[in-house]
Amino acid sequence: MARIRLLLFGRYQDDLDLAQAELELPDRVTDVARLREWLSARDAAWEGICGAANPRLMTAVNQQMADATTPIGDGDEVALFPPVTGG
């Protein structure tokens, strides 16, 4: 079982009233796609952020942009944030 540090930014932090959390992942959660599925199953708020209805969710693993196939392992830092717009 892997333990990660999850960081939330922008409106996701506001929606969940949570900036960060230490999470123990089930053995089946080994990449970003599986993490999103697992978090989505928690409740409607997590589903709104991590579910398929939010394809614009951006993810970074250990401060590097990540895609669905990026592996996640013990001790990793995973950040979830909305798309950033410039001005």
C-alpha positions as CSV (number, residue, x, y, z in Angstrom):
1,M,0.0,0.0,0.0
2,A,1.4,3.4,-1.0
3,R,1.1,6.6,0.9
4,I,1.0,9.9,-1.0
5,R,0.6,13.5,-0.2
6,L,-2.3,15.0,-2.1
7,L,-2.4,18.8,-2.8
8,L,-5.4,20.7,-4.0
9,F,-5.4,24.1,-5.6
10,G,-7.8,26.8,-6.8
11,R,-11.5,26.1,-6.8
12,Y,-10.8,22.4,-6.0
13,Q,-9.4,23.4,-2.6
14,D,-12.4,25.6,-2.1
15,D,-14.9,22.9,-3.2
16,L,-13.5,20.4,-0.7
17,D,-12.4,22.8,2.0
18,L,-9.1,20.9,1.9
19,A,-5.6,22.1,0.9
20,Q,-3.7,18.8,1.4
21,A,-4.1,15.3,2.7
22,E,-1.9,12.2,3.4
23,L,-3.6,9.3,1.8
24,E,-3.1,5.5,1.9
25,L,-3.8,4.1,-1.5
26,P,-5.2,0.7,-2.2
27,D,-2.8,-1.6,-4.1
28,R,-4.8,-1.2,-7.3
29,V,-4.1,2.6,-7.4
30,T,-0.8,2.7,-9.3
31,D,-1.3,5.6,-11.8
32,V,-3.1,8.9,-12.2
33,A,-6.1,7.3,-13.9
34,R,-6.7,4.9,-11.1
35,L,-6.2,7.6,-8.5
36,R,-8.9,9.7,-10.2
37,E,-11.3,6.7,-10.2
38,W,-10.6,5.9,-6.6
39,L,-11.1,9.6,-5.5
40,S,-14.3,9.9,-7.6
41,A,-15.9,7.0,-5.7
42,R,-15.5,8.8,-2.4
43,D,-18.5,11.2,-2.8
44,A,-20.2,13.6,-5.1
45,A,-17.7,16.5,-4.5
46,W,-14.8,14.3,-5.4
47,E,-16.7,13.0,-8.4
48,G,-17.2,16.5,-9.6
49,I,-13.4,17.2,-9.4
50,C,-11.9,13.8,-10.5
51,G,-14.7,12.2,-12.5
52,A,-14.9,11.8,-16.3
53,A,-17.2,14.9,-16.4
54,N,-14.2,17.0,-15.6
55,P,-11.7,16.3,-18.4
56,R,-9.8,19.6,-17.7
57,L,-8.5,18.5,-14.3
58,M,-4.7,19.0,-14.4
59,T,-2.4,16.7,-12.4
60,A,1.2,16.9,-11.4
61,V,3.2,14.1,-9.8
62,N,6.3,15.2,-7.9
63,Q,6.0,18.7,-9.4
64,Q,6.0,17.4,-13.0
65,M,2.9,17.6,-15.2
66,A,1.3,14.1,-15.4
67,D,-1.2,12.3,-17.7
68,A,-3.5,9.4,-17.0
69,T,-0.7,6.8,-17.4
70,T,1.8,8.5,-15.0
71,P,2.7,6.1,-12.3
72,I,2.1,6.9,-8.6
73,G,4.1,5.3,-5.8
74,D,4.9,5.5,-2.2
75,G,6.0,8.9,-1.0
76,D,4.9,10.7,-4.1
77,E,3.3,14.2,-4.1
78,V,0.3,14.5,-6.3
79,A,-1.3,17.9,-7.1
80,L,-4.7,18.5,-8.5
81,F,-5.5,21.9,-10.0
82,P,-7.9,23.5,-12.5
83,P,-6.6,24.8,-15.9
84,V,-4.6,28.0,-15.6
85,T,-5.5,31.0,-17.8
86,G,-3.3,33.8,-18.6
87,G,-4.1,37.5,-19.0
